Amino acid sequence: MNEPPVLPTRDRAGAAKLNAMSTAGHWQQSTWEGIRGDIQAALERDPAARNAIEVVLFYPGFHARLAHRLAHALHRRGVPLLPRGIMHLTRFLTGIEIHPGAQIGPGFFIDHGMGVVIGETAEIGAGVTLYQGVTLGGTSTQRRKRHPTLRDRVLVGAGAKVIGAVEIGENTSIGAGSVVVTNVPANATVVGVPGHIVAFRDESNGVIQRLPDPEWERLNDLDGRVQELHDLVEHLEEHLRGIHDGHHNGNVTAAAPSPSEHDAST
């Protein structure tokens, strides 16, 4: 048996290995190679993973992927009910919901995993990483392609939602809590609601080129304006306090009798 492929990290060397494993989104791997690759992916991408036994016993993402391998194989053979039953039980045990029809490539890693949802027509490339609370959801009620396609080495942060039949390019990172509803080119970094691109990574040299962020600039402008108004209010309060103190001192002076008035009264 051939040695199992070493799954990639997010550097160029890892990308080269991963490209050798995938062709047009299809992977030729034995089940055993795929399982070993999933274990290796967890060890490489989670610093808390100490050894393979720990991953096999205590990583819900690995358990969900293992169950999906069986359910997907049965689903492709047209077996009724059983694939859905397997994944329904898996959701109860792991908190991760993956439809048996979803297509998942090698080196897939779900970190923590609770609340992850992957729809029926989702396509996931090689070396993809999802964190807890990620949704790969659909927007259509028709039986057609309605869930996202994630190309190789995509990373989706905690709580992010990728909705609809959109395509996320290779090496893209989606920030935690983002909502992505449009296609995203390769090597991009996406954040926000709705998600927008804030940076590109140059694969030739690894340099990250940050783009202007109009929303962030607008927020900075508003923050500066709020600070100006705060300073103005403080200045007005100080001025009014001086007027009040002066008025109060004037009344006290007027109320007190002068020495000549006191002498006259005596």
C-alpha positions in Angstrom: 0.0 0.0 0.0 1.2 3.5 -0.8 2.1 5.8 2.0 -0.7 8.2 2.9 -0.3 11.7 1.7 1.1 14.3 4.2 -1.7 16.8 4.5 -0.8 20.5 3.9 -0.2 23.4 6.1 -1.1 26.8 4.7 2.3 27.4 3.2 3.4 27.0 -0.4 5.0 23.6 0.3 1.8 22.3 1.7 -0.1 23.7 -1.2 2.1 21.9 -3.6 1.5 18.6 -1.9 -2.2 19.2 -1.8 -2.4 20.1 -5.5 -0.8 16.8 -6.2 -3.7 15.1 -4.3 -6.5 16.8 -6.1 -7.5 16.9 -9.8 -10.5 19.1 -10.9 -12.0 18.7 -7.4 -11.9 14.9 -7.4 -9.6 12.8 -5.2 -8.4 9.2 -5.7 -7.8 8.0 -2.2 -8.5 4.8 -0.3 -10.7 5.1 2.8 -7.7 4.2 5.0 -5.6 6.9 3.4 -8.4 9.4 3.8 -8.8 8.6 7.5 -5.1 8.8 8.2 -5.1 12.1 6.3 -7.9 13.5 8.5 -6.0 12.6 11.6 -2.8 14.3 10.3 -4.8 17.4 9.4 -6.0 17.7 13.0 -2.5 17.2 14.3 -1.1 19.9 12.0 -3.8 22.5 12.5 -4.7 22.2 16.1 -1.8 22.9 18.5 -3.8 21.3 21.3 -3.8 17.9 19.6 -1.0 15.8 21.2 -1.2 12.5 19.3 -3.3 10.5 16.9 -5.0 8.5 19.6 -6.3 11.7 21.2 -7.8 12.8 17.8 -9.4 9.5 17.2 -11.0 9.3 20.7 -11.9 12.9 21.5 -12.3 15.0 18.3 -16.0 15.4 17.3 -15.0 16.8 13.9 -13.1 13.6 13.2 -16.0 11.5 14.3 -18.4 13.4 12.1 -16.2 13.1 9.1 -15.8 9.4 9.7 -19.5 8.9 9.9 -20.0 11.0 6.7 -17.6 8.8 4.8 -20.0 5.9 5.4 -23.2 7.8 4.9 -21.9 9.4 1.7 -20.9 6.1 0.3 -24.4 4.7 1.0 -26.0 7.9 -0.3 -24.2 7.6 -3.6 -25.4 4.0 -4.0 -29.0 5.1 -3.5 -29.6 3.4 -0.2 -32.7 5.0 1.4 -33.0 6.4 4.9 -29.9 4.8 6.4 -27.5 7.6 5.3 -29.7 10.2 6.9 -30.1 8.1 10.0 -26.4 7.8 10.4 -25.8 11.5 10.1 -28.8 12.2 12.4 -27.3 10.1 15.1 -23.9 11.8 14.4 -25.5 15.2 14.9 -26.8 14.1 18.3 -23.4 12.8 19.4 -21.2 15.5 18.0 -23.3 18.6 17.5 -22.2 18.6 13.8 -24.7 18.3 11.0 -23.5 17.1 7.6 -25.8 16.0 4.9 -24.9 12.7 3.4 -24.9 14.3 -0.1 -22.2 16.8 0.7 -18.9 16.3 -1.2 -15.8 16.6 1.0 -12.2 16.4 0.0 -9.1 15.1 1.8 -7.6 16.8 4.8 -10.8 18.2 6.1 -10.7 19.5 9.6 -13.5 20.8 11.9 -12.1 22.4 15.0 -14.4 22.2 18.1 -17.3 21.6 15.8 -20.4 22.4 17.8 -23.1 23.9 15.6 -21.4 23.3 12.2 -24.0 22.7 9.4 -23.0 21.5 5.9 -25.8 21.3 3.3 -26.6 18.7 0.8 -25.0 20.3 -2.3 -22.0 21.7 -0.6 -18.6 20.9 -2.2 -15.5 21.2 0.0 -12.0 21.0 -1.5 -8.8 19.6 0.0 -7.3 20.9 3.2 -10.3 23.0 4.2 -10.7 24.0 7.9 -14.0 25.0 9.6 -14.4 26.3 13.1 -17.4 26.0 15.4 -20.7 27.5 14.4 -20.0 27.6 10.7 -22.9 27.2 8.3 -22.6 26.3 4.6 -26.3 26.9 3.9 -28.6 27.2 0.9 -31.0 29.9 -0.2 -33.2 28.0 -2.7 -36.0 25.5 -2.1 -35.4 23.9 -5.5 -33.6 20.6 -5.9 -30.5 22.0 -7.6 -27.0 23.3 -6.6 -27.9 25.6 -3.7 -25.0 25.4 -1.2 -21.5 26.8 -1.4 -18.4 25.5 -3.0 -15.2 25.8 -1.0 -12.0 25.4 -3.0 -8.7 24.0 -1.6 -7.3 25.3 1.7 -10.2 27.6 2.6 -10.4 28.6 6.3 -13.8 29.6 7.7 -13.8 31.2 11.1 -16.1 30.6 14.1 -19.7 31.5 13.5 -19.3 32.5 9.9 -22.1 31.8 7.4 -21.5 31.1 3.7 -24.9 31.1 2.1 -26.1 30.1 -1.4 -24.4 28.5 -4.4 -21.4 30.8 -4.2 -17.7 29.8 -4.8 -14.9 30.6 -2.4 -11.5 30.6 -4.1 -8.4 28.7 -3.0 -6.5 29.9 0.1 -9.3 32.2 1.2 -9.8 33.0 4.8 -13.3 34.1 6.1 -13.3 35.9 9.4 -15.3 34.8 12.4 -18.9 36.0 12.4 -18.8 37.0 8.7 -21.8 36.4 6.4 -20.7 35.7 2.8 -23.4 35.7 0.0 -21.2 36.4 -3.1 -18.3 34.7 -4.9 -14.9 35.3 -3.4 -11.7 35.1 -5.5 -8.6 33.1 -4.5 -6.2 34.2 -1.8 -8.6 36.7 -0.2 -9.4 37.6 3.3 -13.1 38.3 3.9 -14.7 39.9 7.0 -17.9 41.6 8.0 -21.7 41.5 7.5 -22.1 41.3 4.6 -18.7 39.9 4.0 -16.2 42.1 2.0 -12.6 41.6 1.0 -10.1 43.4 3.1 -6.8 41.8 1.9 -5.2 39.6 -0.7 -2.3 37.2 -0.2 0.4 37.2 -3.0 1.2 33.6 -3.5 4.5 34.4 -5.1 6.0 35.9 -2.0 3.5 35.5 0.7 2.9 39.2 1.2 -0.5 40.3 2.3 -1.8 43.3 0.5 -4.4 45.1 2.6 -7.2 47.0 0.7 -8.9 50.2 1.7 -11.9 49.5 4.0 -14.5 52.2 3.5 -16.7 51.0 6.3 -13.8 51.0 8.8 -12.7 54.4 7.6 -16.3 55.7 8.1 -16.4 54.3 11.6 -13.1 56.0 12.4 -14.5 59.3 11.1 -17.6 58.9 13.2 -15.5 58.0 16.2 -13.5 61.2 15.7 -16.6 63.3 15.4 -18.1 61.8 18.6 -14.9 62.7 20.4 -15.1 66.3 19.1 -18.7 66.5 20.3 -17.7 65.1 23.7 -15.0 67.7 24.0 -17.4 70.5 23.1 -20.0 69.3 25.6 -17.3 69.3 28.3 -16.3 72.8 27.4 -19.9 74.0 27.5 -20.4 72.4 30.9 -17.3 74.0 32.3 -18.4 77.4 30.9 -22.0 77.0 32.3 -20.5 75.9 35.7 -18.5 79.1 35.8 -21.5 81.3 35.0 -23.5 79.5 37.7 -20.8 79.9 40.3 -20.4 83.6 39.4 -24.2 84.2 39.7 -24.4 82.3 43.0 -21.4 84.3 44.5 -23.0 87.5 43.3 -26.3 86.7 45.1 -24.5 85.9 48.3 -22.6 89.2 48.1 -25.8 91.1 47.5 -27.6 89.5 50.4 -24.9 90.3 53.0 -25.2 93.8 54.6 -22.4 96.2 54.1 -20.6 97.7 57.2 -22.0 101.2 56.6 -25.6 99.8 56.5 -24.9 97.9 59.7 -23.6 101.0 61.5 -26.6 103.1 60.3 -29.0 100.6 61.7 -27.3 100.7 65.1 
